[in-house]
Amino acid sequence: MLVVSAPSGVEVVHEYDTFLALEAEWNDAVERAQVPHPFLRHEWIRTWWDAFGADKHLHIIVVREEGRITGIAPLMRESVTMYGLPVRRLAPLANDHTPRIEFIIAGDAGETYRAIANSLREEMERWDVLQLTQLPKTSKTMTAMLQFAAAHGLPIGTWKSSDSPYLELEGTWESYWASRSAKFRSNIRNRLTRLQHIGEPRLEVLTDKTAIAAALTDAWRLEVSGWKDQEGTSITANAAVQRFYTLLVDRAADHGWLRLHFLAVGDRFLIKTGHDRQYHTCSPFKLLTYLAAQDSFARGLREIDFLGDTESWKQEWTPASRAHEWLFVFSHSRRARLLHSVKFQMAPEIRKWRA
C-alpha cells in the first residue's frame, strides 16, 4: 500500500517491495543529510527489518520536493502491551541493536519536519503513542516533535537513556597516549607483557568478504565461550539477533564498509568482542582496544564512537560522551491518556514509594 504518491508531497510506505525500491534515493538523502553513522542507511534499516520485522508493519514517511526526497521518518506500527494496556505504537525501525536513531532531513528542515508532523497528525487515529528511542539530546527531531506535540496539545514524556562515550582523534597517537593516566598505561604494558609470553600480539583487520566469512566461525565461537553466553546476552543466544548480525556482516562487506578487528596471537584470532577464557588475565578486549585506537590514529580517522552506555572501561579512554533520550508523544485517545498517566505520573510515584 502506498499512500499519497506525488512529485512533491508526502507518501507513507507500508509495503516491503516499495521500501526496497527506495534504496538509491534513500541513501542519496542520507548522504545529503550528512548523517555521520550507518544506522540510517537503507542497508542497515533493511537488515534490521529482515531480522526483527515479524508482527510489525512498515510506516515510513517519505517527504519529497519536486520528486527528490527531502526527508524520511523510518517508522513502523506495532501492537504491544505497556503497563498491562494494549497499545498501538509508532516507533523507529530500531531496537537495542541500533545505537542511535533520527529522522533523515535532507532538505529545508522546517518544511520537512512540518510535512512529517502533518502526516503524523492525519494518522493519529491509528496510533496511541509515538515512541522515539535513542535520539541524541541535541537532536532536531526531538525539538520538532516536541513542537508538534505542543501545537496539538498532546501529552509527552522523556526518558534519559545512554551517554555514549566517543574519542576524537586529534593530534598524534603519541600525544594522546601520553595524556592517559600513568596507572592505565602501566596496566596496558603489563597485559601486553603477559600476552607476549604466549606469542606476539597483533591487530588483524579483515576486509575481504571471504576472509570475513571464514572468521565468523571464530567470532561465534568466542561469543559462546565468553561471559555473554553465560548471561544469555551473546549474539548466538537469540536467532533473530544472530540473523541480524550475519546479514549485516554480509551486506556491509559487499559495500566495503566492514573492518572486522581481531586480536591475534600467532596464527589464532583471540578476540572479537567476547574473549577466550584462557586468556582472561591478559585482558584481551582492553588490548584489542589499545591496538585498534593506535591503528585509527595511523589511518587518519576522526573519531572512535564507543556507542552504548558509559562504562568505566570506556572512560579510561575518553571523558567525552553523547547523551541520548527517548521521547514519548501520546495521542488524544483515552488509552493514550491513561498510558501517559500511568507511565509518567503513577509509575514514578510507585517507584518512590517502594524505594
C-alpha positions in Angstrom: 0.0 0.0 0.0 1.4 3.4 -0.9 -0.5 6.5 0.4 -0.3 9.9 -1.4 2.3 9.5 -4.1 3.2 12.8 -5.8 6.2 14.6 -7.2 6.0 17.0 -4.2 4.3 15.9 -1.0 4.3 13.0 1.4 4.0 9.3 0.9 3.6 6.7 3.6 5.3 3.4 2.6 3.8 0.2 4.0 4.9 -2.4 1.5 8.3 -4.1 1.7 8.8 -4.1 -2.0 8.2 -0.3 -2.2 10.7 0.2 0.6 13.3 -1.9 -1.3 12.8 0.2 -4.4 13.7 3.4 -2.4 17.3 2.2 -1.7 19.2 4.5 -4.1 17.1 7.6 -3.3 17.1 6.8 0.4 20.9 6.6 0.6 21.2 9.8 -1.5 19.1 11.5 1.1 21.3 10.1 3.9 24.4 11.5 2.1 22.8 14.9 1.6 21.7 14.9 5.2 25.4 14.3 6.2 24.5 11.5 8.7 27.8 10.6 10.3 26.9 7.0 11.1 25.5 3.9 9.3 22.4 3.4 11.4 20.0 5.3 9.0 21.3 3.9 5.7 18.8 1.8 3.7 21.0 -1.3 4.1 21.0 -1.1 7.9 17.3 -0.5 8.1 16.5 -3.3 5.7 18.8 -5.7 7.6 17.1 -4.7 10.8 13.6 -5.3 9.3 14.7 -8.6 7.8 15.7 -9.8 11.2 13.2 -8.2 13.6 10.2 -7.2 11.5 7.9 -10.1 12.2 4.5 -9.0 13.6 5.3 -5.4 12.7 4.1 -3.1 9.9 6.1 -0.6 8.0 5.1 3.1 8.3 7.8 5.0 6.6 7.0 8.7 6.0 8.8 10.0 2.9 8.8 13.7 2.0 9.5 14.9 -1.5 10.1 18.2 -3.1 9.9 18.2 -6.9 10.4 14.5 -6.9 13.5 14.4 -4.7 13.4 13.0 -1.2 13.9 15.8 1.4 13.0 13.8 4.5 12.4 10.3 5.8 10.8 9.2 9.1 11.7 5.5 9.3 8.9 4.3 11.4 6.8 1.1 12.0 3.5 0.3 13.6 3.2 -2.4 16.2 0.7 -3.7 18.8 2.3 -4.0 22.2 1.4 -4.2 25.8 2.6 -1.4 28.1 1.7 -1.5 31.8 -0.9 -4.1 31.1 -2.6 -1.9 28.4 -2.9 -2.9 24.7 -1.2 -0.1 22.8 -0.8 0.9 19.2 2.7 2.2 18.9 4.6 4.1 16.2 8.3 3.6 16.7 11.5 3.8 14.7 12.8 0.8 12.8 15.2 0.0 15.6 15.7 -1.8 18.9 18.7 -2.3 21.3 20.9 -3.2 18.3 20.5 0.3 16.7 22.6 2.6 18.9 21.3 5.9 17.5 18.2 7.0 15.5 16.9 10.2 13.9 14.7 11.3 11.1 16.6 11.9 7.9 16.4 15.6 6.9 17.9 16.3 3.5 16.0 19.5 2.6 14.6 22.6 4.3 14.4 21.4 7.9 11.4 23.5 8.9 9.3 22.5 5.9 10.3 18.8 6.0 9.5 18.4 9.7 6.2 20.2 9.2 5.3 17.7 6.5 6.2 14.8 8.7 4.2 16.3 11.6 1.2 16.8 9.3 1.4 13.1 8.3 1.5 12.0 11.9 -1.5 14.2 12.8 -3.5 12.8 9.8 -2.8 9.3 11.0 -3.3 10.0 14.7 -6.5 7.9 15.0 -4.3 4.8 14.2 -1.7 5.2 17.0 -1.7 5.8 20.7 2.0 6.6 21.3 4.8 7.8 19.1 7.9 6.4 20.9 11.2 7.7 19.5 14.2 5.9 21.0 17.8 6.8 21.2 17.6 10.3 20.0 20.7 12.4 20.6 19.9 15.1 23.2 20.9 17.7 20.6 18.5 16.2 18.0 16.5 18.5 15.8 14.0 15.7 15.6 13.4 15.9 19.3 12.8 19.6 19.1 10.5 19.3 16.1 8.4 16.5 17.7 8.1 18.5 20.9 6.8 21.4 18.9 4.3 19.0 17.1 3.0 17.8 20.5 2.7 21.3 21.9 0.8 22.5 18.8 -1.8 19.8 19.2 -2.0 19.6 22.9 -0.5 16.1 23.1 0.9 14.7 26.3 4.6 14.0 26.2 7.3 12.3 28.3 11.0 11.9 28.0 13.4 9.3 29.4 17.2 9.7 29.7 18.8 6.6 28.2 22.5 6.3 27.4 25.5 8.5 27.5 27.7 7.1 24.7 31.5 7.8 25.0 33.4 8.8 22.0 37.1 9.7 21.4 38.1 12.5 19.0 41.3 11.5 17.3 43.1 14.8 17.5 46.9 15.2 17.3 49.1 12.1 17.3 48.8 8.7 18.9 51.9 9.5 21.0 50.4 12.7 22.4 47.1 11.1 23.1 48.7 8.1 24.8 50.8 10.3 26.9 47.6 12.0 28.1 46.3 8.8 29.7 47.0 8.2 33.3 50.3 6.5 34.3 48.3 3.8 36.1 46.3 3.0 32.9 49.4 2.9 30.7 51.2 0.7 33.1 48.2 -1.7 33.2 48.2 -2.0 29.4 52.0 -2.6 29.3 51.7 -5.3 31.9 48.8 -7.0 29.9 50.9 -6.9 26.7 53.8 -8.4 28.5 51.7 -11.3 29.8 50.4 -12.0 26.3 53.8 -11.8 24.8 54.8 -14.9 26.9 52.2 -16.8 24.7 53.1 -15.1 21.4 53.5 -11.7 19.8 50.1 -9.9 19.8 49.0 -8.0 16.7 45.8 -6.4 15.3 44.3 -8.4 12.5 41.9 -6.4 10.4 39.8 -8.3 7.9 38.1 -6.5 5.0 37.9 -9.3 2.4 34.5 -10.9 2.3 35.8 -14.4 2.0 38.2 -14.0 4.9 35.4 -12.3 7.0 33.0 -15.2 6.3 35.7 -17.7 7.5 36.4 -15.6 10.6 32.7 -15.5 11.6 33.0 -19.1 12.7 35.7 -17.9 15.2 33.6 -14.9 16.1 30.5 -17.1 17.0 32.8 -19.5 19.0 34.2 -16.6 21.0 30.7 -15.3 21.7 29.6 -18.7 23.1 32.8 -19.2 25.2 32.6 -15.8 26.9 30.7 -14.2 29.7 28.0 -13.0 27.4 26.8 -16.5 26.7 26.7 -17.3 30.4 24.4 -14.3 30.9 22.3 -15.0 27.8 23.4 -11.8 26.0 25.6 -13.3 23.3 24.7 -12.8 19.7 24.2 -16.6 19.3 21.7 -16.7 22.2 18.9 -15.3 20.0 18.1 -16.5 16.5 16.9 -13.0 15.3 19.9 -11.3 16.7 22.3 -13.7 15.1 20.4 -13.3 11.8 20.7 -9.5 12.1 24.5 -9.6 12.6 25.0 -12.3 10.0 23.1 -10.3 7.4 24.7 -7.1 8.4 28.2 -8.5 8.1 27.4 -9.9 4.7 25.9 -6.7 3.4 28.5 -4.4 4.9 31.3 -6.5 3.4 29.6 -6.2 0.0 29.8 -2.5 0.3 33.3 -2.4 1.6 32.3 -0.8 4.9 33.3 -3.6 7.2 36.6 -3.9 9.1 36.4 -6.8 11.4 39.0 -6.4 14.2 40.7 -9.4 15.9 43.4 -9.6 18.4 45.7 -12.3 17.0 48.4 -14.3 18.7 50.5 -16.4 16.4 48.1 -17.9 13.8 45.0 -17.7 16.1 42.3 -15.0 16.4 41.9 -14.3 20.1 39.0 -11.9 20.3 36.1 -10.1 18.7 34.0 -8.6 21.5 33.9 -11.8 23.6 37.1 -13.5 24.5 38.6 -16.9 25.2 38.6 -17.5 29.0 42.0 -19.0 29.0 43.4 -15.5 28.1 41.3 -13.7 30.7 44.3 -12.4 32.8 45.7 -10.7 29.7 42.5 -8.5 29.3 42.3 -9.2 25.6 39.5 -6.8 24.9 41.5 -4.0 26.5 44.5 -4.9 24.4 42.3 -5.0 21.3 41.0 -1.5 22.0 44.6 -0.3 22.5 45.7 -1.7 19.1 42.6 -0.5 17.3 42.9 3.0 18.7 46.6 3.1 17.6 45.5 1.9 14.1 42.8 4.5 13.9 45.2 7.3 14.6 47.6 5.9 12.0 44.8 5.8 9.4 43.8 9.4 10.0 40.3 8.7 11.3 38.4 11.5 13.0 36.6 9.6 15.8 36.1 6.4 17.7 32.4 6.0 18.8 32.2 3.5 21.6 28.3 3.5 21.4 26.2 2.0 24.2 26.3 3.5 27.7 29.0 4.9 29.8 31.1 2.2 31.4 34.3 2.5 33.5 36.4 0.8 30.8 35.3 3.3 28.2 36.0 6.2 30.4 39.6 5.1 30.7 39.9 6.0 27.0 37.9 9.2 26.9 35.9 11.5 29.1 33.6 12.7 26.3 30.1 11.3 25.7 26.9 11.9 23.8 23.6 11.9 25.7 20.6 10.2 24.3 16.9 10.3 25.3 13.6 8.6 24.4 10.6 10.8 23.5 7.0 9.6 24.0 4.2 11.6 22.3 0.7 10.4 23.2 -2.3 10.8 21.0 -5.8 12.1 22.1 -7.2 8.6 22.6 -8.4 7.6 26.1 -6.0 4.7 26.1 -3.1 7.1 25.3 -4.1 9.5 28.0 -4.3 6.6 30.5 -0.9 5.3 29.4 0.7 8.7 29.8 -0.8 9.0 33.3 0.4 5.5 34.3 3.9 5.8 32.8 4.9 9.4 33.8 2.8 10.1 36.9 1.7 6.9 38.7 4.8 4.7 38.0 7.3 7.2 39.2 5.3 7.7 42.4 5.1 3.9 43.0 8.9 3.7 42.5 9.5 6.4 45.1 7.1 4.6 47.5 9.0 1.3 47.0 12.4 2.9 47.4 
